Amino acid sequence: MKKIGLLSDTHGHLDEAVFSFFKEVDEIWHAGDIGNEKVLDELEAFKPLRAVYGNIDNHHIRRRLPEVQQFTVEQNNVYMVHIGGYPGKYAPGIKASLLKAKADLFICGHSHILKVIFDKTTNVLHVNPGAFGKSGFHQVRTMVRFVLDAGKVKELEVYESDRKG
């Protein structure tokens, strides 16, 4: 069993809420648009981190992170990318990549909209944690945590805060 903290689109902003909401997780996953190396360094110092770069991330972050991460945790095949779309409206090539990777869990960011959708056409659970940064069109900042256990995603919880908080 592993406890996962998931966020995206921090755009250079971290605050105490991240560290308190993710206090008990085993790993943090960041689905891109980190914003600066300071955020990346702080997350890496806090917990083991798996992350991908996003479209706003500069060459320093892109040197440190891949565009796509594929890995297995607790018998869950995970596919993570920043720009991925969502079931019914995947970004070009994503559906084929999910099928090829035999993904169970698809993680992406970019939209700034929290979505958790099971796609029956790919048999994949899609999770976009929304945005936790303060820049962008979103009015609510969100992040999620969940448990991976023997091929299952359980106990998914959402943290919400207004853009000022």
Number of C-alpha atoms within 10 A of each C-alpha: 14 15 20 21 27 28 29 32 32 26 21 18 15 18 12 8 15 17 16 9 16 21 13 13 18 15 20 22 20 28 31 31 26 29 21 17 15 13 17 19 11 12 20 15 10 13 18 12 18 18 26 25 26 28 15 15 19 15 10 10 20 14 9 12 18 16 16 17 17 13 13 13 13 14 14 18 18 20 23 29 24 25 23 22 20 23 19 9 10 13 12 11 9 19 20 12 12 21 14 9 14 16 22 22 21 24 26 29 29 22 21 23 17 21 15 17 14 17 14 9 10 15 14 22 18 23 20 29 30 28 31 30 24 20 16 14 11 18 15 20 26 25 26 21 23 17 19 18 15 12 15 14 19 12 11 14 13 14 15 16 13 12 17 8 10
